[in-house]
Amino acid sequence: MSLEVMSSPDYMRDPRKHHFYPYADNGGTSVAIAGDDFVMIASDTRLSRGFNIFSRDQGKVFGLTPTTMMASSGCWADVLTLNKVLQARLTMYSHEHHDQMSTTAVAQLLSTMLYWRRFFPYYVSNILAGIDEEGKGVVYHYDPVGHMEKLTFSATGASVSQIQPLLDNQIGGLNMLDVQPPKMTKELARQLIHDAFVSAAERDINTGDGILIHTITKDGKTEETVKLRRD
Amino acid sequence: FRNQYDNDVTVWSPQGRLHQVEYAMEAVKQGSATVGVKSSSHAVLVALKRASSELAAHQKKIMPIDKHIAVSISGLTADARVLSRFMRTECLNEHFAHNQALSLNKLMERVGAKMQIATQRYDKRPYGVGLLLAGFDEDGPHIYQTCPSANYYDCQAMAIGARSQSARTYLERHLEEFGSSTREELIRHALRALRDTLPNDVELTNKNCSIAVVGKGEDLSIYDDDDVNPYLEGLDQEERRGGAGGSRDAQPPAAEDDATAGAAASADATAAAPPPPPAAEDQGDSMETD
């Protein structure tokens, strides 16, 4: 390098305009599995940015109604705002309809709310889990602009690439020959969720610290905490 | 017209009165009665639901506003719904922007400001509804009353609507007991006050009565139909005072009244009363008042 270049300041050597980027990736992974009369939804508890950890104890699952919960990860600012606006919409609905929103109604509402911001999206990966009007467990998977799919199991967030194939194989029986997947029970769902997160935490820096597992049935909700590696 | 100063709300009378506002307050007296009362820990509303005919359902009187506020209406139901929607959005905004419940005094300031606009514009009319609000916030339980005049009053207890004077008399008589009442005693007091507004041959039933309760450690509950039964038990056995109320302020409430509603309207008029309204049972007016 010539002497002139070595002696000039950084901003003269690389003169680019500093651009404001409105999104941040705060990590986080979520999984949901539905059964005949229950649904389990879980997320890790790490909030991070790059190589920094913001919190080891930040769950990403939010309760919406007695029969519906949602897990959101991505840009934490957008997660919080989306949740706040959704809660307000749920309250407005119950004032006008004198009843709680059903899971299918919430699912559709979330989709339209996300698409409304099609040209400056909520940088959020969502999974909605709940009990539908027939009492069956149901899972909805979303992309940041509101594409919605009804499923029986799904993963989303930082470790989606590690966890989704595992669930496809173990619950969906995919990519195997002559294997029938077992009937889904709470014990099997819990074990799969536990193992999936432990595996993801091994390979992904953005996933770890702990898991919060929520189970929803028509009779109510329960919660369980599991520790994960903290590195 | 009664005089040449009562056509527009923007015209003062020579006596310094706004007749249109006072006429709006008459609409409140047409609505069926509702009572609010508070103790040191709870605030309660009870309301008499009216059915426009035997075929129709009883009109809802008590509307939830937030987890800590309910409002009971007397007068033009449609106007009440507009105000309720306003109050609900104010409460939602407080949760969204400040992560806290809206305190009652702040809410009343906003409702008062909104209602006042309609008393000072030539292209509007006053809201024809009186509200009783029950709420619980960081300062404890509250009962507030609003009028079409846009005034609002912080009350220990209050009753508004048709024949509500009898209820107010009951409340005045028992005022010292409310502070230390339990939740159940407080509801009972409110129901007794409400019952005093009924004619002798009519009773409180689970069809015509609504109850709202909010208090310390207790989110708002509103009871209708069968949920009201436990609170009404034994009430019709108790003795009544006042019979069909509507007596003038100075007279003792025990005076028997005939069933005409003319007395009800004229009893509490602070202004010179307009011509006697049709009997309270007659729902034939075009304005839906409940």
Interface residues (C-beta under 8 A of the other chain):
Chain A: K84 V85 Q87 A88 T91 M92 H95
Chain B: P64 R88 L92 H95 F96
